């Protein structure tokens, strides 16, 4: 590795999370290459922090499917395939669609107020083009819906899947749609949950996840120049979910 940056101070984020952010950015920029061995010592020295948070961050990245450890040799970035995007969204469909249904059944005025507060934050971030802050709130929204649905294990799984998606370096923001477009997809979900309309909440969540997943899959296929039909791949890997 060439330059000598430090992990930037980020309010409210642990060193482990900052290491994950750094690795994600380095993968996206091409600074960290796939199938190249790097050491924990090397990364810790580069970021000027101790090895412990670096190791913890890498272990979480391993769970997300981005990093693979080579015993006594270090770690490498795993090449990502478009099918990973489709598989991630098939799992999210299996967990988040019924969660939206259950959240609508369990909704109270306090829950509705919290959902609307998050959506208002999304609107502010979209207006100011604050991408990172927007997706942090997006994550909070989906996480809260799973919490209301009492899907605690589902929350952990979905959060890891969302980390994996962001680590793949794919995002529809600024390409196929704006932050405002993404926010607008959430509005029918929130409206349905807040009004207690469980079938409509499930349908709106499904439509949002399918739209996002398909766009990301197309982007992944095109980005790698692969001779694959994204629609066929999506159908194959999400059938039944």
C-alpha angles and dihedrals in degrees: 000000000000120000126048110232125161126223102269118237109259119187113239096005124111123230088252091056091045090053089053090049091050094050091047092052092045091052092049092048093046093242089122111048128210118252092017119123118236128176130230088231091053093051094044091051091047093051093039095231134112122279094245099074089039090055091045092050092049091050090055090048088052088056089051090053098245100105133048123193121222108207111256090346106079132248139301136203111250116229110246123227126204090241087068089065092051092047092050092053094045088059092046090052090052092052108030102043094060089039090059089050092051093043090057090052091050098041119132129180089262092053091047090051091052091049091050091049090056092047090051088053090051089053092052092049092047091051092050093040092237098161101177093045090047094055092044088058091043088057090048091052095052091042092052092051089054089047092052088049088054090238098143097159088043089056091056093047095047093047090054090047091051090050089051091052093051091046090056087068094235124129133156092210112113092006116062095003143007128246086256090056091051091048090051090057089060096053097078089047091054093042091052095046093046092051093047093244099147099179092049091048092052092047093048091049091049092050091049095049094044092050092049095043095049093049092049091048092052090049092050093049093047093044091058095040092234125168094233133124105233093201093054091046091050092049092048097050100038099042110130096017 
